[in-house]
């Protein structure tokens, strides 16, 4: 049952991305082009998403516990560090240049367009590359006898 619910949520999200036009990178790039062919429709998509999220959080956190888990798993970190700010800036710049964000690119894979495949491949390479670089900076565990 859990897998079916997750699948349906993904289908609803992907359908929303496609119907709203956010799977079209030109539409997203035009949102960022405030001095040229500006298209404000992304702001309405984001506003609608914020309203749905606000209502959803109120409904979900009104429960004692989640339906498929024993407890809520919410982030507790509240600090703004260089990794968070740098990662957010990199995400925004990449989104503005490519016209895709990870959440919008995955449903767009269904279009079979080459630029989507290239973006997702580059995104995955970046994710695995970042994990590898992070593993190099972590202290190695030593065996004790």
Buried (B, 14 or more C-beta within 10 A) or exposed (E): EEEEEEEEEEEEBBEBBBEBBBBBBEBBBBBBEEEEEEBEBBEEBEEEEEEEEEEEEEEEEEEEEEEEEEEEEEEEEEEEEEEEEEEEEEEEEBBBEBBBBBEBBBBBBEEEBEBBBEBBEBBEEEEEEEEEEEEEEEEEEEEEE
